[in-house]
Amino acid sequence: MQLPEIEQIGEELYFVAASPASRRLRTQAELLSQTDVPLLITGEAGSGKATTARLIHSLSIRSSFQFTRVNCSALTPDLLESELFGYEHVAVSGRPESKPGKLEQSAKGTIFLQDFEAMPQCVQLRLLKLLQTREFVRYGGQTPVRADVRIMAATEGNLERAVAEGRVLEDLFYRLSVFELHIPPLRDRRDEIPLLLGHFMNRLTKRYGVPAPIFSGSLLDACQHHSWPGNLRQLEIFVKRFLVFGDEKTALEELNANVEGSAGNGDHAAPDHNGVHSPEEKSSLKSLVRHAKGEAERNAIAQALEETHWNRKAAARLLSISYRALLYKIQEYQLFPNDGFSHRSSVANGNQ
């Protein structure tokens, strides 16, 4: 039975397999879903590592249990340790307090460790012991807790180099990389760009209840020949902006601005002599923002804030950026509630 090109694996989450590279990835994901060992997922920013992890979880015998995503680069070492392993301590009142961590909350399910290379070594040591014994102790506690959870880790970087530099424990690397799955960048699956453009546009027009602008032949051609250094994340943001403005000339200028800002005149930035792509090529939203017109970005953010009545967390989800990044942009563009697109000297404390 032939699988659909667009496969829904969760609420507002889809896996698209319309190119040979993505179909191979789908086959590998199904095979890996039948095992229960740790998995290392590698790939550039925005290429779909988290979506692939969700796909594997949805195909596995753990699919009816929780899938938990933890960003290792977003928390301090102490917070990350307590977030994963939970904690026990005596409160000011003298009563013992305890909180289960994500590993306990994900019992019989899957935990996905995003940006694994950012995990501090004290937490790496605890994770290594968990993989060795299938047990852990809460932060500040003494009683061993049995762990029944599948661990997937993801990285954008070179873990072998991180091991050589002492940033990642060698034993932990080998335990996680028994099975390794690489997500190909969007430039290696250009066949599915037209389908992805239509898929993102259909989802967004249904969400916002607005008519969809038409992708002309010239715009489709420009999209297929663009390098998309930010991969799927950048492509979705591009579609959002095209939906907001509906201006093909602006969309083409945005693509050209990215091309002019990249290294070389080729289809995408050339790798160095070691085959490693430049940092500019690996950046996603930052690259898009840097080369896009500031006014277009400002208007898109203001539009999202108005649509969400200045609920900044909802606006961040709408724009597919982090809440912290949105706050930074609000300050940078001096946006103010109920002020349209005019400037203000400060940002009010609106709803979060």
Secondary structure, DSSP 8 states (H G I E B T S, - for coil): ----SEEEEETTEEEE--SHHHHHHHHHHHHHHT--S-EEEE--TTSSHHHHHHHHHHHSTTTTS-EEEEETTSS-HHHHHHHHH-EEEE-TTS-EEEE--HHHHTTTSEEEEETGGGS-HHHHHHHHHHHHHSEEE-BT--SEEE---EEEEEESS-HHHHHHTTSS-HHHHHHHTTSEEE---GGG-GGGHHHHHHHHHHHHHHHHT-------HHHHHHHHHS--TTHHHHHHHHHHHHHHH--HHHHHHHHHHHHHHSSSSSSS----TTS---HHHH--HHHHHHHS-HHHHHHHHHHHHHHTTT-HHHHHHHHTS-HHHHHHHHHHHT--TT-TT---SS------
